[in-house]
Amino acid sequence: MITGITASSILKDTGFIFDKYPAAFVFSLFKLKYSATKTIEVRRSSDNALTDVLLKESGSLDLNSLVSSGGTLGAWVGSNSAFVRRCYNQGSIDFDILQSTNSLQPRIIEAGVLEVKNLNAAINMLTSSTKFESSSALSALNNGSSFTIYTVSANRTTESFGGLLCTTNNSGGQRMVIFKDSRTSPNRNCLLETSSGVFAANLSTPRVTTDQVLQIVSSSGTAISSWDNNATGDQNVAFTGSYNNDLLIVGSQHVNQSFLDGTIQEIIIRDIKDTDVVRNEIRDNINLRYSIY
């Protein structure tokens, strides 16, 4: 881990990482692009009022973050809880993810206390059907496309098989790219599922703790590679067949099942297979924010 320097000083001195390396989808509770202004839309439990939480110039969302309705997030929520209705995309396209049903919204504040993981704010996926959905498919994940996905997430227990994200609306046929965060057999990082239900690609990395994991999956269109944290050697699996790119679902491995029991802090999707140099630079920039390794 790099010491003696903070995430905020790196961003201030060298610019925002996704101005240098544009990405189609960037969700974070940190500001990662100069033009980005909002991170999430939240709902207050006492009266269902909504407000946007504005990005801080440095550092993660906290109770002192400003909100669009005026004042700070902590003052606006008070002793109530707050749930996340929308995650704003800091990426290059208009592509937010939403949960408009109150009972299905993940939590960011419980009774006035910010949800955190390893000292930074985290969205608490409550397992009881909490998830986000996009209103359309993300073209970066079209079948056969090259892409690279970076995520920071954690399981709450060692028995969770919940998905972190997938691209299916349960319409049947060939379905889903699944990016999972689970530590029990078969410990899948990423898989493609064909119409016959056979795994066309199945990458495994054992999970041994409930700590944050920085996961990376990259596709050339004919092969998928996977890394965890600061691993330098990748797992590479060739695949054939096709899959549907429907809605982007965040928080489950399927539109109606296998919900993540844990936290989500960052998801980045680039429509390119990153080189080792670029991938390592983005990975190390993420680690400056979360001190995972």
SVG drawing of the C-alpha trace seen along z (x, -y; Angstrom):
<svg xmlns="http://www.w3.org/2000/svg" viewBox="-44 -25 49 52">
<polyline fill="none" stroke="black" stroke-width="0.4" points="0.0,0.0 1.3,-3.5 1.8,-5.5 2.4,-9.2 -0.1,-10.4 -3.8,-10.6 -6.5,-9.9 -7.5,-13.6 -4.0,-14.8 -3.5,-12.5 -6.7,-13.7 -5.9,-17.3 -2.4,-17.1 -2.9,-14.9 -6.6,-15.3 -9.5,-12.9 -8.8,-9.4 -11.8,-9.1 -11.0,-12.3 -7.8,-10.6 -9.4,-7.2 -13.1,-7.8 -15.6,-5.1 -19.1,-4.5 -20.3,-3.9 -18.7,-5.2 -20.5,-4.9 -18.7,-6.0 -19.3,-7.9 -16.1,-9.8 -15.8,-12.4 -13.9,-10.7 -14.6,-13.1 -14.2,-16.9 -17.6,-17.6 -19.5,-15.3 -21.7,-17.0 -24.0,-14.4 -23.4,-10.9 -26.8,-9.5 -30.4,-10.5 -31.7,-9.5 -35.1,-9.1 -35.7,-10.1 -37.5,-7.4 -39.7,-9.8 -41.6,-11.4 -40.2,-9.8 -38.8,-13.2 -36.0,-13.0 -32.8,-15.0 -29.6,-14.6 -26.3,-14.3 -23.6,-16.4 -20.1,-15.1 -17.3,-16.5 -14.2,-17.9 -12.1,-15.4 -13.0,-12.5 -16.0,-10.2 -19.6,-11.1 -20.2,-11.7 -22.8,-13.4 -21.2,-16.8 -21.9,-16.3 -24.1,-19.0 -27.6,-18.1 -29.5,-19.8 -32.4,-20.8 -30.0,-22.9 -27.7,-22.2 -25.8,-18.9 -26.9,-15.3 -26.7,-14.8 -28.9,-17.7 -31.4,-16.7 -31.7,-13.1 -31.5,-13.9 -32.1,-10.8 -34.0,-9.1 -32.7,-6.6 -31.9,-7.3 -32.2,-4.9 -30.7,-5.2 -33.1,-5.7 -30.7,-6.5 -27.0,-6.2 -25.8,-8.9 -23.4,-7.9 -20.2,-10.0 -19.3,-8.3 -19.4,-9.5 -23.1,-8.7 -26.5,-9.4 -26.9,-6.1 -28.1,-6.2 -29.3,-3.2 -32.5,-3.4 -34.7,-1.7 -38.1,-3.5 -39.8,-1.0 -39.2,-2.1 -39.1,1.3 -36.4,2.5 -34.0,-0.4 -30.5,0.1 -29.6,-1.9 -26.9,-4.6 -27.9,-5.9 -29.4,-4.0 -31.0,-6.1 -28.7,-9.0 -25.5,-6.9 -23.7,-6.6 -23.2,-3.1 -19.5,-2.5 -17.0,0.1 -13.3,-0.3 -14.0,-4.0 -15.6,-5.0 -19.3,-5.4 -20.9,-2.3 -24.3,-1.4 -25.8,1.4 -27.4,4.0 -30.0,5.5 -30.5,8.8 -34.3,8.6 -34.6,7.9 -32.6,4.7 -31.1,3.8 -30.8,1.1 -31.8,1.4 -31.0,-0.7 -33.7,-1.7 -31.8,-0.4 -28.9,1.9 -25.4,0.7 -23.8,0.9 -20.3,1.3 -21.5,4.8 -22.9,5.9 -22.3,9.5 -18.8,9.8 -17.6,6.4 -14.4,5.7 -14.8,4.3 -13.2,3.9 -15.1,3.8 -13.7,2.6 -15.7,3.0 -15.3,2.5 -17.7,4.5 -17.9,6.8 -19.9,9.7 -21.5,9.5 -21.2,13.3 -19.2,16.1 -22.3,17.8 -23.6,15.3 -24.0,16.3 -25.6,13.0 -24.6,11.4 -22.9,8.0 -24.1,7.2 -25.5,8.8 -27.0,7.9 -30.4,9.6 -34.0,8.8 -35.1,12.4 -36.5,12.5 -35.1,16.0 -32.8,17.4 -29.1,16.8 -28.6,14.7 -26.3,12.8 -22.8,11.7 -22.6,12.2 -20.0,10.6 -20.3,12.2 -18.9,11.6 -19.0,14.9 -16.5,17.0 -18.1,20.5 -17.7,23.1 -17.7,22.6 -16.5,19.1 -17.3,17.5 -15.9,14.1 -17.5,14.0 -19.5,16.3 -21.4,16.3 -24.5,18.5 -25.7,19.8 -29.2,20.8 -28.6,24.3 -27.6,23.1 -24.0,24.3 -21.3,22.0 -19.3,20.8 -16.8,19.1 -16.3,19.7 -13.5,17.9 -12.8,18.8 -11.0,17.0 -11.4,18.2 -12.8,15.7 -11.5,15.9 -12.7,12.8 -15.7,10.4 -13.4,7.5 -13.6,5.3 -12.5,6.9 -11.4,5.0 -12.4,7.2 -11.5,6.7 -12.9,8.5 -11.8,7.8 -13.1,9.3 -11.6,9.3 -14.9,10.5 -13.6,14.1 -12.0,14.5 -12.5,13.3 -9.8,12.5 -10.1,11.9 -8.0,10.4 -8.6,9.7 -7.0,6.8 -3.4,6.4 -3.0,9.8 -0.6,9.7 -1.4,13.1 -4.8,13.3 -7.2,16.2 -8.1,16.4 -11.0,18.4 -12.0,18.6 -15.7,18.8 -18.0,19.4 -21.7,18.7 -23.6,15.6 -25.4,13.8 -28.1,11.2 -27.3,7.7 -30.6,6.5 -30.8,4.2 -27.9,3.7 -28.9,5.1 -26.7,4.1 -27.1,6.0 -28.2,9.4 -27.1,12.1 -30.6,12.2 -33.5,9.8 -35.5,11.6 -33.0,13.8 -29.6,14.2 -29.3,10.7 -26.0,9.4 -25.7,9.6 -23.0,6.9 -21.9,3.5 -21.1,1.7 -18.8,-1.3 -17.6,-1.5 -18.4,-0.2 -16.6,-1.2 -17.3,0.2 -15.0,-0.8 -15.8,0.2 -12.3,1.5 -10.0,4.3 -7.5,2.3 -3.8,3.0 -1.9,4.1 -0.4,0.6 -3.8,-1.1 -5.5,1.6 -2.8,1.3 -3.0,-2.5 -6.8,-2.4 -6.5,0.3 -3.9,-1.6 -6.0,-4.7 -9.0,-2.8 -6.8,-1.4 -5.7,-5.0 -9.4,-5.6 -10.0,-2.4 -6.7,-1.0 -7.6,2.6 -4.1,3.9"/>
</svg>
